[in-house]
Each structure stands twice: as structure tokens, then as C-alpha cells.
């Protein structure tokens, strides 16, 4: 039995250009399989900022075809269940908004809640670097990873090698898109990968 792993929009954008194939491929002893919701498409296309920073999202046909083929497919009943659960989570966020603000977080959006609701309903692991989403997931016992945790599992599952891990880190840093959690976890999550004289790639 495979374990679904759902990427939020930013987690997808940080990996999709360099890890190929990314979606729909089993890896690791636990048979993880990565996927996305159709919300990724909508969220990027309606954001001028994201379209500007990630122009390949629209122009790279190989990545677009993979995304369209491997994204989550839901029946009408499943979509209704997802909407109901997402509304419940978002209503909870609205009621508890001050708690997020006090911790310096932006409260999770309706799309964030849909991603987490999917994880909750179908026992998927959610991947996001949004700390507010981590807070909400912990409140409802939803399995969640940071992006660097996924990258470490991709490495142990031989989906990426040491050179690609370094390339991804360098690219995110150059683009001003390296989350603080990635920076703090770098040497612990990837022991020896960033040693300059490493010879075992």
C-alpha cells in the first residue's frame, strides 16, 4: 500500500523544476508517492508574483504534463467531503486567528485548509514550509513534513543525489526562497552532503 504525500504550492515550486520525475513515483521503503491538488494550478496562475518568479510553471510542458496527469482526482462525493472538512478547519482558524498572530504567523488560507483537510481525510502526509500550517496540523493530528524533510527522504530513496541536494539549496538561496527551517536543518538533515571535499557523489 502506497503512502500519499501531498505537496502544497510552495513545496511543489521548490522541487518540481529540478527533481524529475517528481509526482506519481514510488520511493522509499514505505512506498511514498507525491501528488498535488488542482489548487496548485489555480494558485499560481492567479498570482502575478508566483508567475513572475516561476515562469517555467507555464512554459515547461514536461512539468505541466506530469502535474496534470498525476494530480489528485476526486469523485463528486469526495470533493464535497473535502470542502466540508476544509470549511471546518478554516472556521477554526478564523476563531483562533489571534493565536496565529501572536506567534508571528499569518493564519492559514482557505487553500491551506483544503490541503490539510485532504491529509486529514485520506491519511496523506502534507508537505509545507508554512509554519502556521504546521501549527494547525498539530492541533488536528495531521501528518506534516517540512520541505527539507521530504528532500531528505527523496535522497534516502535515491530520487535525488548529493549534488542535486546542493543544487536545490543553492538555487533557493540565490532566489531568496530558502526557508529558515531548511537553513537550520541543513547539516543535520544532510550530514556530509555540504562538505566541500566530498568525493562520493
Secondary structure, 3 states (H helix, E strand, C coil): CCEEEEECHHHHHHHCCCCCCCCCCCECCCCEEEECCCHHHHHHHCCHHHHHHCCHHHHCHHHHHHHHHHCCCCCHHHHHHHHHHHHHHHHHHHHCHHHHHHCCCCCCCHHHHHHHHHHHHHCCEEECCCHHHHHHHHHCCCCEECHHHHHHHHHHCCCCCHHHHHHHHHHHHHCCCCCHHHHHHHHHHCCCCCCCCCCCC
